[in-house]
Amino acid sequence: MPPLFPARLHLLHPLATACLAVTLFPPSLAGQNPAPSARATVISIVDGAWRLNGEPTYKGTKTEGLLMNARMVNATFEDRNRPDFDANANTQEFIARIPDYVAQGIRAFTLNLQGGMPGYEGAINSAFEPDGAFRPAYLARVQRVIEACDRHGAAVILGCFYQRQDQLLHDDEAVRAAVVNTAQWIQREGFTNVLLEIANEYGHRGFDHPLLKTHAGQAELIRLAKQTAPGLLVATSELGGRGAYPKAFLEQVIPACDFLLIHLNVTPLATVPTRLAALPQNLGKPVVCNEDEKSGEVGARVAELCIEHGISWGFMLQRVNQWFPFAFGGATDDPVVYAKLKTLTTTPRTAAATVLPATTTEAARYFPPAESQGGWRKLESPDEVRRIGGMDPAKLAGVAEWLRDSDKRNFAAVVIRHGHIVLEVERGNSAKTDARRVASVSKAVCATVLAIASDLSRTGQTPKRMSFDDPAFRFIPWAQPLSDPRKAQITVRQLFNTTSGICPESTGAPNDGTWDTILGHSGDPRTARLAFDPGTASGYSTHALHHASLVCENVTGLPYDQFAIKHLFEPIGVEKWWFQSFEGSEKIGRHPTHALGMPARDLARIAYCMLRGGRWGERQVVPAWFVSETATPSHALLGVKELRGGRDASSFSHAWERPTSLTPNPEPWSEKIPADARFKRGSGGQLIAFVPSLDLVVTRQTGGSGQWSYEEYLARVCEAVLAEK
């Protein structure tokens, strides 16, 4: 392949390059960055076992000293042939889901500076220039992931080279330069959670350069990396297969490695034990499988077999995480595999089994028909609730009693575990048919609908293209001329995450009115002026979400209610709803707002769709990236209090909410709610919630107004979940 770019510099002999490699960095990356901040996670090997921050991994479990990992090489993907692909958004989608993967027992993620096979040929995906120097934009994405993993206590197995991409480098000297650059960058940035993998499946026919095709070449590159960055743990991965390991691999590569990397992709389940037993014994070096494409029950069994042989297992879910379009849904990627990993990495060796795993195969595949066609399945007996639903019947009875005593409003409340209703309590309201007002719960629904609109717009399925980082008022022509020039700075994302500055309610303005009032054209200064510059503070607001419904209408060409019905409600079987509309002047007209009503059982469908990573059956209804992003704050205002209620701003993400136990200002009961929970509260006791780690959905609907103990309800339900196997 001819070079894509001219060489940047004359390459030196590899050993000289190791001494002078700082000159190989482009100016933006060499010697001009401030000293790295203290790192949170340190990966090490002691007596052949893995340690994080000095402690054995998974202490006290079957997996103690192992490093269960997931292959996410295309989390930093780009294709210079595809200007339509948003590389930064793809990386952010993965970063947002890191906590969920870690919660399932993953302690390392495999990345690669040349990515991985995206499911199609011809991609140009490399962090290296032809001379082995770095491309800053690509490296910045990799650094974001490494630092996010560091914050969440996870390591990174960082590969340098991938077949189909090494041709972008001029020659073997450029390959050596790339290794030196990478090792020195890891050392210079102070990364203590990074392990280096020279090549992914060296010797693959997709490699061109001799150093990447031979055992001797790999041994040389491993030694070069270790000379460049003393203390860096380095290995390389061989092709894998069904039979014995090559003699040259055993004699040349293994002695150079700090740990062994193997692949089990094409090894049938029946021969996995034989292949694992064929590995050399008593090396004092840990063995890590960092690529196995087996999924479901088969993948879960291979994970067990690896652990039985003292080998760390790595999951490659090829068609989800690695093939375009990439999706990162945490445990919902493969509920069976991740449930098994969580069990293996968290259950003490002596613990007795109690109930079914958190997400069974059957539960992950279940999606309820519409209520008119049978609706949600329901567990009636205490034995079924315990055995199938994995819930404590006595504690659920206590939740039901608490619900009845918590206030005097009519209500309908539903709790769903493993796809079964395990608790349904009604007083005056029907959980099936009463589509009463759900108040601010509709904010989370609106953000979810706008994510669908954005995703469709990216593939040309709507009249206009829109991302969450676009200026919101570009899509609100009815607001022109703007009542406050600062409105031009507001992004679509800021309408959802309380940072737009549109929060007239903080000064006493009513939530509802005419469109002229909402858009600031009624003469009321409270709605005409922003409360603060966009992005600088947090102000909870119904007005901002009314604006979002207009964005949806302008982007999709359909009124907000019609688009929501067609693209969210109908695909998941929602049958009962109503929408609020406002009138406007002749210039503005009548339009639906985001406000709506819906029964408790149908609200549960929306939460269940989010719980399943945005899927409903075989259809991806809600974008996986949106579900992922709701797991972390969608703004940078950490520790800032919201203007009206004083709630910590970082608990808000895309109009959904997160437990305040994750913030500097926790609320009562929040510490009893799992960190991966997402929910939305609505005045009057409305609630929609889902907890991926517990395979749990919780809703309540009253149609009323006023305060209520939202987090206590969710916490009490979470406490009723029985311990898992």
N, C-alpha and C positions, 0 to 999 in steps of 0.2 A: 504494500500500500504506500503510495507517495505521501510525504509528510504534509500535514495540514497547515503547519506554521513553520516559519524559518527557525533555525536553532538560535537560542538566546545567548549562548556562550560556548567557549571552547571547553570541552570536557577533559578533566584530568584523569590520571591513573586512579583507580578506586581508592587505594590507601591514602593518596594525597588528597583526594576528594573528601575522605572522611575527616581529615584535619581542617580543611578549608571550606567545608560544605556550607557555611553561612552565606557564602557568595552565590550559592545556587538559588537562594530565595529571591523572588522579585522584591523590589524595594519596600512594598507595602507589608511584606511579611518578615523582613530581615532586620532585626535589631531595633525596630522603631516602636514595638509594642511595649506597654508597661509590663512590669513583672506580674506573672499570673497570681491571682488570688489563691488563698489556701484551698486545697482540694478536700472534699469530704470523704472520698472512698479510695482505699488502698487495696489493690489486689496483690496477693503474694502466694508463694508455694512453700510449705514447711513439711518436710518429711513426706514428700509426694502427695500432699493434700492441699486443697485450695483454702485460702483464708481471705476474709474481707475485714479490713481494719484490725488485723491481728487475731480475729476469732474464726474458728472453723465455720465454714458455711453450713447452714441447716443443722446446727448443733443439736444433738439428741434425737435425730431422725435417721431414717434409712439412708438418706442422701448426704450425711455429714461428710464434709471434705470434698464434695463434688461441685460441679459448676453447670447447672442446667441452663441451657441457652436457646435462643431463637434467632434464626437467620433473617435479618432485615436489611440486606445489602442495598435494596432499592429505596430505602427511606431517604437517601440523599441523591436519588437518580436525577439525571438530566439527559436530554437528547438534543444535541445541537442541530439536529434536522427537524425538530418539532417546536416551533415558536409558540404553539398553542398550549404547551404543557407548563404548568406553574410549579416549578421545582421547589420554591420556598414554601408554598402551601402544602405540598406533599410532605415535606420534612416536618412542618409544624403539625400535620395530622398525626404523624408517628410520635412526635415528642409528647403530644397531649395524651397519648395512650400508654406511655411508658409506665405510669403508676399501676395501671390495670395488669399489665404483663408481670410486673414485679410482684403484685399481690398474688399471682398464681404460682409463684415460685421461681420465675425466671431471674437469674442473677447475672446474665451476660447476653449481649446482643452482638451478632456478627454484622459488621459493616465492611465495605470494600471501596477503596479509592477509585476503582473502575466498575463498581456496581456488580450487577449480575444479569443473567438472561432475562429480559423483560417480556418474553413471550412472542417477540417478533425480531427479525433480523435487521441489521443496518443501523442500529442506534449508535450514536457517538456519545459515549458516557465515560469520561475520565477526568480525574483531578489533575492529571499531568499534561504538560506541554510536551512536544516531541523530544526535547532535550532532558526531560526528567524534572524540570522545574514545576512548581505548583501553579494551578489556576486559582486565584484568590477566592472567587465566588463559590466554587465547588468546595474548597477547603473550609470556608466559613460555615457551610451547612453541616459538614462533618463535625466541626468544632461545636456547633450548637447541640448536636446529638450527644457527643461525648460529655459535654458539661451537664446536660439534662440527666444523663445516666448517672453521672457522678453525684448529682443532688439526690437521686433516688436510690443510692446504694447499689448500683449495678456496674459491672465491668463492660468493656467493649473489646471484642476480638476484631482488630482492624486489619483487613487485608490490603495489600498493595496492588496486586495484579489479578486480572480476570481475562480468560480466553475471549477472543473476538475484539479485545480492546488493546492488548499489548502492541498491536501493529501501529498504534498511534505514536509509539516511541521509536526514535530513529534506529537504535541498535543496542547491543549489550551494554555499552558504556552509558547510554541514557537510562537503561534499567538499573544499573548500579547507582547512578546519580539519584534516581527516584527513591531507592531504598535509603540512601544516606539522608536525603531531604526529609523523608518520613520519620526516620529514627530521631534525627536531630530536632524536628518540629515537636515530636512527642516530649522529648526531654526539655526543650526550651519552654514549652507551655506548662510544664510541671504536671502533666497528666499522670496520675498515680493509679488510674483505673483502666489503663489500656494495655492489652496484650497485642503483639504484632504477629500477623500471619503474612508470610512473604507472598505466597500465591495460592489462589483457590484452585485445587486440583491440578497442580503442576504436571506437566507431561501431556495434558489434554491436546488433542490435535488442533484445537482452536488457537493454541499458542504458536508464535513464529520464532521468537528469540531463543537461541540455544540455552541460555541461562535458565529459562522458564520451562524447558523441556527435559532437563536431565537431573538426575540425583546429585551429581557433582556440582551442578550450577546452583541448585537450591542450598546445598551445604555452604557454598561460598557466600551466597547472599545472606544466609542466617548469620554467619560469622561477621560479615561486614556490618550488619545492623547492630550486633552486640558490641563490636569495636567502636562504633559511632556513638552509641548510647549505653555505656556500661550500666548494668542493672535492669535493663529492659528485657522482659521475658519474650522470647521469639520462637516461632515454630513455622511450619508450612503444612499444607494439606495435600495428601496424595489422592489419586483418582478414586480409590475405593473399588469395590467389586465383589466377586463371589468367592474367590479362591485365596491362596496364600499370598502373603506380602512379599514383594520382590526382595531378593537378597541385597541388592544395592541400596534399597531403601533402609533396610535393617542395619547395614554396615556403614553407610555414609551419612544419611539424613538424621536418623534417630540420635546418634551421638552429638550432633550439632544443636539439636533442639532442647529447649528448656521444658517443653511439654509436647505431647503427641496429639496431632489432629487427624482424625479419621472420618470417613464418610460412609454411610450405610444406605445410600439411596437405592442402589440396584441389588442390595443384598436381601433375598427373600426372608420373610419372617422365620421360616423353618431352619434356615442356615445361619441366622444371626448368632446363636450361641457358639457355633463352630468357629465363625470368623472372629468373634471376640476372644475366644480361648486361644486362637492362633497368635495373638499379640505377644511380643516378648514380655517375659515376666521379670519382676523384681528390678525394674529399672530405676526406681525412686523418682520417676517422672509421671505426673498425672496424665491420663489419657482422656481426651475430649472428642466425642463425636459432635461436630458442629454443622452437620448437614444430613438430615434424613427426611425424605419427603413423605414417609408413611403417615397417614392421618387416621382419625377416628379410633376405633377399638384396636386396630393393628398398631398404630403409632403409640397408643398408650401401653400396649404390651411390650413393644421394643424398649420403651423408656424403662419399664420394670426390669427387662433382661439386662440392659446396660448397668443399671444400679446393682443388680445381683453380681455383676462382674467388676464392680468398683469403677465403672466408667461413666463419665458425664455424658448426657444425651442432649442433642440439639435438634430442634424442630424446624423444618423448612416447609411452610405451607405455600407451595409454589403458586397455585392459581389465585391465591388471595393476597399474600404479602409481596410476591415477587413478580408476578405477571401483570402487565398493564391492562386495565386501570388498577393501580395498587390500592389496597384497602387495609387499614389497621384498626381492628375492632376489639383488641384485647381478648378476653376469654371467649367472646362470641365468635372469634375466628374459627375455632374448633372446640366447642364446649366439652367434648369427651376427653380430648388430649389435655386441655388445661385443667379440667377437674382432676384428672389423674395426677398431673404435676403438682397441683396444690396439695392433694392428699399425701403424695410421697414426700413432699418437702416440709410438711407442717405437722404430721401425725407422729407423736413419739412411738418408738418401737414397741412399747408395752401397752399402748392405748388400746382399749377395746372398741370394736366397731359398734356404731349405734344406729345410724340411718343411712339412706342412700346418699351418693355424692351430690354436690350442690347442683350440678346441671347434668342430668342424664341424657343419653342419646335421644330417647323418645321425647323428652321435654324440649330439647333444642329444636326438634323437627315439628313440634306441634304449634299450629296457629288456629285459633278458634274460628269457626264459621260465624256469620252474622247472627244476631239474636233471633231473627225471624227464621233461621235455619238450624236452630239448636243452641247457638251461643256457647258461652264458656262452659267447660266441664266443671263439676263441683264435687268436692269430697264431703260426704255427709257424716260418716261415723268417726269417732275419736281415733279408732285404730287406723283408718285410712289417712286421716290428717297426719298422724305420726309416721306411718310407714311409707306413704307415697309423697305426702307434702313435706315431710321432714320438719314438722312444727309441733310444739308442745301444746296439746289440746287444752290443758288447764290454764296455761298462760294466755292462749287466745281467748278463752272464756273471760279471763281478767281484762283483756283488751276490750271485749264487747261490753262488759259492765262499765268500764271506764268511759267508753264512747257515749253510753246512755247518760252517764252522770256528768260529763264534762260541760254540757250546756243544755238548754231546753229547746233548741231549734230542731225542726224536722231535718232529717239527714238520711243519706245512704252511703255506706262505707263498704269497701271491697278490699280484700287482701288475696293476692294470687302468688302461689309458689309452685315452681316446676310446671307452670301452665295450668294449674288447678286452682279454683276458688277454694280457699281453706277457711275463709271467714267472710260473711256477708251480713251486715247489720243494717236494718231499715227502720226508720220511724217517720211515718208520714210521706216520705219520698220513696219512689221506686228506683232501685239501682238500674233497672232495665229501660224504663220509659220516661222518667222525669228529666227532661232536658232543661233544667233550671240554670240560671246564671252561675258561671264558675269564677267570676271576678278575675283576679290577676293570673289565675291559671292559664287564661287565654293568652297571656304574654308569651309563655313558653311555647304554646301551640303556634303562635304567630312567627316566632323566630324559626321554628322547625319548618313551617310552610315556606318561609323566605329562603331557607337553605335549599329546599327542593327547587324553588324557582331559580336560584343562582346556579345550581348544578345543571339544570336543563338549559339555562342560557349559555353555558360554556360550550355546549355542543350544538348551538344554533337552533334550539327547539323553541325559542321565544323571540319576539320581535326585537328585544334589546338584550345585550350582554351585561351581566352585573355580577360583581364580586362583593364580598362584605367590606372590602377596603375601598370601594368606590365612594365618591361623594354622594351622600343620600339625596340631596336636593337636585341633583342632576335628573332624578327620576320623580320629582314632585313639581311638575310645571304649574300646578294650581297655586303654589306658594309664591310665585313671582309677582311683583318684586319682593325680595326677601325683607321681612320686617326687621331683621338684624343681620348685618353683613357677615357676622361670624358663622351664621348657619351654613355658609358655603363650605366651611371646613369640616362639617359633620360627616362622618362615614356611616354607611349602613350598619356596620358593626356597633358603632356607638349608640345608635338608636336602641339596641338591645341590651347593652351592658351597663346602663345607668350613667354613661360618661358624656352624653351629647350636649348637656347644658339645657336641653328642653325639659324643664321640670317646674312649670308654673305652680304645680300643686304645693311646692315648698313655700310659696307665698300666699297660699289660701285660695288659689283659683280652683274651680270645680273640675272634676275629671272629664265631664261631658260638656257638650254644647253644640254649636254649629261648626261647620268646617271653617268658616271665616274666623271664628274664635280660636280654633285649634291651630290654624296656620298663622295667627298673629295679625289678622286684618280687620278685627272688630273694634279697634281703638282701645282695647284693654292692654295697658302696658305690661301686665303680668305675663301675657302670652306673646306679646310682641318681642320682648327682650329675653335673651338667654340668661340663665342664672349664673353661668360661669363660662369661661372659654372652653370649647370642646376638648375633652381628654384630660382636663386638669383637676376635676373633682368628680364626685359621685352624687347623683340625684335621681332617686327612684321616680318613675314617671309613667303614667298611662298615656299622656299626650304623645310621648315619643313613639310608643307602639302604634298609636293611631296613624302617625306619619308612615310607619313601616307598612301598614296595609295599603297606603297609596303607592309606595314604592313597588309593591307586588303587582298592583294593577297596571302601572305604567310599563313595567318590564315584561309582563306576560301577556298584556292585552286583554286580560280577563279581570273582572271585579274580584277583589280579594276572596269573597265568600265562594264564588264559583271555582276559582283556582284551588282553594283549600279542599273543597268537596271532591273535585275531580282527581287531584293528585295526592291527597292524604286520606281523607275520610273514606271514600269508596274503596280504594285498594285494601284497606285494613278492616272493612266491614262495619264501619260506623254508620248507624241508620237514623239516629235522632240528634238534631241540632237546631239551633237558631242563631242568627247573627244580628248585631246591632248596626243600624245605619244612621248617618247624620245628613241633614240637609245643608246646603250651602247657597251662596248667592248665585245669580244666573251664570256668572263666570265659572263657578266651581261645581255646582250641581250636587246631586245626591250620590253618596258612595258608602259602601259598607266599611265599618271599622273592624278592628281586630277582636272586639268583644263578642263573646258567644256564650251559649248554654249547651250542656251535654250531660247525659246520664253518667253515673259513676262507672258502670260497666264499660261504656264506650270510651271514657277517659282512660280506662285501664288499657284499652287497645293501643292508644298512642304511647303510653309508657312501656307496654310490652314490645312494641316495634322498636323503641329506643333500646330496650334491654337486649334485644336480639341484633344489635348493631345496625339498626335501620332497616332490617330485612322483614319481609312478610312473605312466607313461603319461599319461592324461588326469586322473588322480585326485590330489588334494592329500592325501597320506597323513600326512605330518608337517607341522604348521603352519609356514608360511614365517617367521612372527615368531620361532619358536623357533630355526630354522636361523640366522637373522640374529643373534639374541642370543648364540649360542655364539661369535661372532666377537670379542666383547669381554668383559671381566670382568663377571660378574653380581653383583658386590659392590664396595664402595669401599675394600677393604683393599689399597691399592697399596704395594708395597715391604715388606709384612709377610711374614715367613717362616712357613710351615706348621710346626706343632709337631713332627711326627714326622720328616719327611724333610728339612726345611729348604728345600723348594722354594718359590719366590716365590708368594704366594697369588694374585696377579693372573693367574697362568697357568691358573687353574681357572675354568671358566664352565659352569654347569649340568651338572656331572659330566663334561663334555668338557674337554680341555686345549688350550692354545695354546703356541706356541714360547716358551721362556723368553728368547729373544733380545729379546722385547718388554718384558721386565721388568728391574728393576735388578740381578737376580741370575741372569744367563744360565748355562745348562749347556753342556757341550761339544757341538759339532755343531749347536746350535740356530740359530746364525746362518746355517746353510746351508739352513734350512727356510723356505719363503715365509711371510710374515706372516699370510696368510689361512688357513693350514693349521689343521685341528682334528683331534685324535686322542685316543685313550684307551689308556693302558698298563695291563697286567694282570700281576701277579706270575707269573714263569715264562716271560716272553717273549711274552705275548699282546699283540696290537696291532690297533687299528682306526684308520684315518686317511683323511681326504680333503683334497684341496688344490684349491679351485675355480680358482685362476689357472692351474693346470697340467692341469686336467681329469683328476685322478689319484686313484686309490683304492689303498690299501695295507693288507693284513691279514697277521697271523701268529697261529697257534694251536698250543699245545703240550699244554695240559692239566696242565702241571707248575707248580712254584713256584720262586721265587728271582729273583735279579737278572739283568738282561740289558741290552744297549746299545740301548734302544728308539729314541732319537733318532738314533743313528748309522744304523740301518736305514733310517728315513724319509729322512734326509739323503742317504744314498748313492743311494736311488732317485730323489730329486729331481735329483741331479747327473747322472743318466743321461738326463734329458729333453733332447732336442735343441733348439737355438735355433729360434725360429719365424720365419715369413715377416714 
